[in-house]
């Protein structure tokens, strides 16, 4: 049975992080892949077996409802020790796909 709310909020280093319910996948990851890196919904489905259409569209809907805070999250370093941006990690992963 599908989760009632496809998005859950987790705490990470004192920040609230929206994720796809039942996964560790951040809403911002789906947004980065689809809107900024121009990955198709089909590509995301093929590469993330735990996702389905409903979860992807729920992530996009959540993004549009909370756009300012998620845009800020996507530009925040994932690991402050080396300053890696989430957007850079996703772009690199997409380049390495056949």
C-alpha positions as CSV (number, residue, x, y, z in Angstrom):
1,X,0.0,0.0,0.0
2,X,1.3,3.4,-0.9
3,X,2.2,5.9,1.8
4,X,-0.6,8.4,2.6
5,X,1.9,11.3,2.2
6,X,4.5,10.6,-0.4
7,X,6.9,13.2,1.1
8,X,8.4,12.9,4.6
9,X,10.5,15.4,6.4
10,X,13.7,14.2,8.1
11,X,16.2,16.0,10.3
12,X,19.8,16.2,9.2
13,X,22.4,18.4,10.8
14,X,19.7,20.6,12.3
15,X,17.9,21.1,8.9
16,X,14.6,19.8,7.7
17,X,15.1,17.7,4.6
18,X,12.1,16.6,2.5
19,X,12.5,13.1,1.1
20,X,10.4,10.6,-0.9
21,X,8.7,8.6,1.8
22,X,10.3,5.3,2.6
23,X,13.6,6.2,0.8
24,X,16.7,8.3,1.4
25,X,16.0,10.2,-1.9
26,X,15.7,13.9,-1.3
27,X,13.0,15.9,-3.1
28,X,15.8,18.2,-4.3
29,X,17.5,15.2,-6.0
30,X,14.5,14.5,-8.2
31,X,14.1,18.2,-8.9
32,X,17.8,18.6,-9.9
33,X,17.6,15.6,-12.2
34,X,14.4,16.6,-13.9
35,X,14.3,20.4,-14.0
36,X,17.9,21.4,-13.9
37,X,19.6,18.5,-15.7
38,X,16.7,17.8,-18.0
39,X,16.5,14.1,-17.2
40,X,13.2,12.6,-18.4
41,X,10.7,11.1,-16.0
42,X,11.5,7.8,-17.8
43,X,15.2,8.1,-17.2
44,X,14.6,8.7,-13.5
45,X,12.3,5.7,-13.3
46,X,14.9,3.5,-15.0
47,X,17.7,4.6,-12.7
48,X,15.8,4.8,-9.4
49,X,13.8,1.6,-9.1
50,X,12.2,2.6,-5.8
51,X,10.4,5.5,-7.5
52,X,7.3,5.5,-9.5
53,X,5.4,8.2,-11.4
54,X,3.3,9.2,-8.4
55,X,6.4,9.7,-6.2
56,X,8.2,11.7,-8.9
57,X,5.3,14.0,-9.5
58,X,4.7,14.3,-5.7
59,X,8.3,15.5,-5.4
60,X,7.9,18.0,-8.2
61,X,4.6,19.3,-6.6
62,X,6.3,19.6,-3.3
63,X,9.1,21.6,-4.9
64,X,6.7,24.1,-6.5
65,X,5.0,24.6,-3.1
66,X,8.3,25.2,-1.3
67,X,10.5,26.5,-4.2
68,X,12.5,29.2,-2.3
69,X,13.6,26.9,0.5
70,X,14.5,24.0,-1.9
71,X,16.4,26.2,-4.2
72,X,18.5,27.3,-1.3
73,X,19.0,23.7,-0.2
74,X,20.2,22.8,-3.7
75,X,22.9,25.4,-3.5
76,X,24.1,24.4,0.0
77,X,27.2,22.2,0.2
78,X,26.3,18.5,0.9
79,X,29.5,18.0,2.7
80,X,30.9,21.2,4.2
81,X,34.3,19.6,4.5
82,X,34.9,19.6,0.8
83,X,32.1,21.9,-0.4
84,X,30.4,19.5,-2.8
85,X,27.1,20.8,-4.1
86,X,24.1,18.5,-4.6
87,X,23.7,19.9,-8.1
88,X,27.3,18.9,-9.0
89,X,26.8,15.3,-7.7
90,X,23.7,14.8,-9.7
91,X,25.3,16.3,-12.9
92,X,28.3,14.0,-12.4
93,X,26.1,10.9,-12.0
94,X,24.2,11.7,-15.1
95,X,27.4,12.2,-17.2
96,X,28.5,8.7,-16.1
97,X,25.3,7.0,-17.3
98,X,25.4,5.3,-20.6
